[in-house]
C-alpha cells in the first residue's frame, strides 16, 4: 500500500527557556501546550488562525532553580473549560536534575544548534540545566510540585494541592466527569490521587521501578497503569479504584519482559480511551500496540507499529480510526483502523520529519481533520501539523 502527500507544517514555540512540548490539551479550537521550560511552561495555539502565544508564567518560582520545570504528560481539559495540570521537574529517571554531562551524552549537538538558529545564538546547555550537582540543594529548591487549575479566559491560576516534599508529577490524567485525577512522580515513582472538588492530594507511596509513561481512566472511573515485579521481571497491571480508595498490584501480566529503555522510558508508553469506550495502549519497546479489555482486564496484541521502539501518542478521528506516532529516533505516522480486518488495518505513512538528527513526539491532538504533534527533546519545541484529509492512500 502506497501513501502519498503527507505534508507536515511546523510551528515553533518562541521562548528561550522552552526546550520541548511534553503535553497537549484542547479546549474548543485552542490547543494548550505543556512545555519543558522555565517559568513559562504553557503556550496556546489557535487552530483557526494558527497563532502561537505564550500564556502568563505558571511556575514563577522556577527561575532560581537553575534547571527547567515541565508539564509532562500531566495536563487535561476539564468539563468547565479550565485546565488541570501538575508541576514536573527536569529530572533524570534516577530522580536528580539533568546536568550538562547528561545533555552531552544524550543529545546530539545539532539539537542545541536548533535553539541557536531559532533566534538565541548564545544559547548553551547551562541555560537549561545545572553544570553539575555539587551545589544542588534539594531541600532548598525542591519543595514538591503543585497541582494547578488554569483559567484560559483570564490567565489566572489556582492551586488545587501540593505533592509531598521533593516529589514532582511525571504524569497525571484527569477524570473530568467525576472530578478526579491520578498520577505518578519522579523521583521515586509514587502514585497519587487528586480530588479536584475537595482540593486534596493523597500520596499512595512507591509503585515499583519505573515501568510506564502515563496512565488511563476506564469508562467506569477506575485508573490503570502498570508495575514491574522484581520477582519475575514482568510488567503487570496496576489498578486504582477511587471508590474503594485502594491501589491494587495485580498479577495480570502485560509483558513477561518490559524490554529495554528507549530515551529513558520503559513499559507502557501511551494509552487512549476511545469515544466508544475501547482502550488501546502502545509500548516503549518494539512499538507494540495492544487492546485492553477493561471489563475483563485482559490484553490482546494487535501488532507492531514501527521500528526502534516507542508509541508516543494515540488519537482518534471522527471515523474511529486511531492515529499513532511511533518509532525512534524518527517518528512514523501510523493509522490503525479497528473497524476493518486484513490489509489496510495498519498503515505506516512513513517518517513525519527526517530533517533533524532525531524528531519524535510526546503528545498529540486531533481536531477538524488535522493531527497536531508536539515535538520533544529538540531544544526548539515545535508543533507539527498534518492535514490528514489531504493524504492519498493507493
C-alpha positions, 0 to 999 in steps of 0.5 A: 500500500502506497501513501502519498502527500503527507505534508507536515507544517511546523510551528515553533514555540518562541521562548528561550527557556522552552526546550520541548512540548511534553503535553497537549490539551484542547479546549474548543479550537485552542490547543494548550501546550505543556512545555519543558521550560522555565517559568513559562511552561504553557503556550496556546495555539489557535487552530483557526488562525494558527497563532502561537502565544505564550500564556502568563508564567505558571511556575514563577518560582522556577527561575532560581532553580537553575534547571527547567520545570515541565508539564509532562504528560500531566495536563487535561481539559476539564468539563468547565473549560479550565485546565488541570495540570501538575508541576514536573521537574527536569529530572533524570529517571534516577530522580536528580536534575539533568546536568550538562554531562547528561545533555552531552551524552544524550543529545546530539549537538545539532539539537542545541544548534536548533535553539541557536538558529531559532533566534538565541545564538548564545544559547548553551546547555547551562541555560537549561540545566545545572553544570553539575550537582555539587551545589544542588540543594534539594531541600532548598529548591525542591519543595514538591510540585503543585497541582494547578487549575488554569483559567484560559479566559483570564490567565489566572491560576489556582492551586488545587494541592501540593505533592509531598516534599521533593516529589514532582508529577511525571504524569497525571490524567484527569477524570473530568466527569467525576472530578478526579485525577491520578498520577505518578512522580519522579523521583521515586515513582509514587502514585497519587490521587487528586480530588479536584472538588475537595482540593486534596492530594493523597500520596499512595507511596512507591509503585515499583521501578519505573515501568510506564509513561502515563496512565488511563481512566476506564469508562467506569472511573477506575485508573490503570497503569502498570508495575514491574515485579522484581520477582519475575521481571514482568510488567503487570497491571496496576489498578486504582479504584477511587471508590474503594480508595485502594491501589491494587498490584495485580498479577495480570501480566502485560509483558513477561519482559518490559524490554529495554529503555528507549530515551529513558522510558520503559513499559507502557508508553501511551494509552487512549480511551476511545469515544466508544469506550475501547482502550488501546495502549502502545509500548516503549519497546518494539512499538507494540500496540495492544487492546485492553479489555477493561471489563475483563482486564485482559490484553490482546496484541494487535501488532507492531507499529514501527521500528526502534521502539516507542508509541508516543501518542494515540488519537482518534478521528471522527471515523474511529480510526486511531492515529499513532506516532511511533518509532525512534529516533524518527517518528512514523505516522501510523493509522490503525483502523479497528473497524476493518480486518486484513490489509489496510488495518495498519498503515505506516505513512512513513517518517513525519520529519527526517530533517533533524538528527532525531524528531519524535513526539510526546503528545498529540491532538486531533481536531477538524481533520488535522493531527497536531504533534508536539515535538520533544527533546529538540531544544526548539519545541515545535508543533507539527501539523498534518492535514490528514484529509489531504493524504492519498492512500493507493 
